C-alpha cells in the first residue's frame, strides 16, 4: 500500500464559477494543496483571461499562471439542463467559489441562503469588487479601478505623477483573503459540522493594506507623500544614487542608523544630529538627509557602496528586471522553478511552496479550451484525465487535456480504479490485506465532509478507533 502522505486538501472538492484573476488565484492555491478544483467556464470563449494575450505559444500568460492543476467544464447556466448539471456539481462539493457580481448567483438559485437548506456543510465564498451590499454593490470592478478607489494609486508613484502598482494586487489580495478564509471555514466545519458564508471585497482588502498611511493622516492630518522608489514613512529606505548607478537599502532601527552613519557614510556625528536622531525626525527632514546621503554615496561606485553596506550589516537589494529574476541564484538554489506542461508547451511556474511532511508534486497543466459543444448533454461523470466527462459534450480530441467526445465509463480505466477505491473506502475495506478482519466504520469530524470515514491509512492511525460524534448543524429559523 502506498504510504506517501497526501497533500493537506486531498479529498476536498471545489466548484469554481470564476474568471479573470481573483477567484482563479484563490482556487489555484487550493489546487496546489491537493484540492480537486472543477472550473466552470462559459461557452462563448470561457474564462476571459484566456484572451488577455497569447505569449506562451498561443496561451494567455495570466491563464497559465492561474489555472494549473484544475479541471474544467463548459456550461451555459442560462440553459436549464446545464444549470441542472452545475447544481449537481455543487451538491457534491465542499466549497463553492465565485467572483461574479453580487446577485448573479442568487438569480441562478445558487445563493448561500438558497443552498444552505439542502447543503448545510457547503462553504460558500463570493469575491466581488465592493461587497454584497452598500451603494457600490452592483458596480463592476477590475484591479486598477479598485487600486484607485482604495487610495493605493494616490500613494504610489513619483511626486509628480501617481501610478498603479505593477501587479494585480487587488485581485491577488482578495484571492489570498478568500483562500485563508476557506481554510479557516474548513477547520470550523470539522468541529461544528456547519458550512459558512464568506464574502470578500477587493476594496476592503486594499483598504486594510493601506491602513498605515490612513492612520498617519488620522493622527497628524498629513498624508504621506509619493516618493517613487523610496519609503514614504521610513527614512532612509529606498534607492540612492552612486557615482555609476544606484543602490537600494533599508534602515529600520537606530542600530542600523548608527552603523550607516559610521561605517558607510563615514559621518559618525550625523547619527546624533537632532534633525535626524529618530525616524520621525528623519521623515520631517528627509529632503536634507537624502541630499547628504547621495553626496556621500556619490564618492563611491555601486560595487563599493554595496560592499560597505553589506559589511555594516545594512539590508540591501538589487533592482532586478524580469530576466534577472528568472536567473536569480536564490530561486535556483531553492528549487523554486519546476517545469509543468501547458497547452502551449512546457512552462516554468515559479515559487512552489514546500511544506514539511507533505510530498512535492508536479502540477497538471491548465485546461485546454475546447469550444465545440452540442445541445444535448446527456449523463456526465468525473474522471481523472482532464475535463469533466459528458458523453455528448462534443469536445475536441485531446487525450491529455480534454475528455474525448463519447467517452464511456468502460473507456476510462483510471476513473474505474478511482470508483473502486471510493467503494472500498465506503465499505471500510480499503487498505486491508487478504485475510485481515474488516474494521467497522468510524465517525470522523474531519474537514473532508464525510460523515463516516476511516482513519487515514498511516501506520500510526490505521487501526485507531475513534468515538467522535459529528455535531449537528443548528440553523436559526
Secondary structure, 3 states (H helix, E strand, C coil): CCCCCCCCCCCCEEEEECCCCHHHHHHHHHHHCCCEEEEEECCCCCCHHHHCCCCECCECHHHHHHCCCCEEEECCCCCHHHHHHHHHHHHCCCEEEECCCCCHHHHCCCCHHHHCCCCCCCEEEEEECCCCCCCCCCCCCCHHHHHHHCCHHHHCECCCCECCCCCCHHHHHHHHHHHHHHHHHHHHHHHHCCCEEEEEEHHHHHHHHCHHHHHHHHHHCCCCCCCCCECCCCCCEEEEECCCCEEEEECCCHHHHHHHHHHHCCCHHHHHCCCCCCHHHHHHCHHHHHHHHHHHHCCCCHHHHHHHHHHCCCEEECCCCHHHHHCCHHHHHCCCEEEECCCCCCEEEECCCCCCCCCCCCCCCCCCCCCCCCCCCCCEECCCCCCCEECCCCCCCECCCECCCCCCHHHCHHHHHHHHHHHHHHHCCCCCCCCCCCCCCCECCCCCCCCECCCCCCCCCCCCCCCCCCCCCCCCC
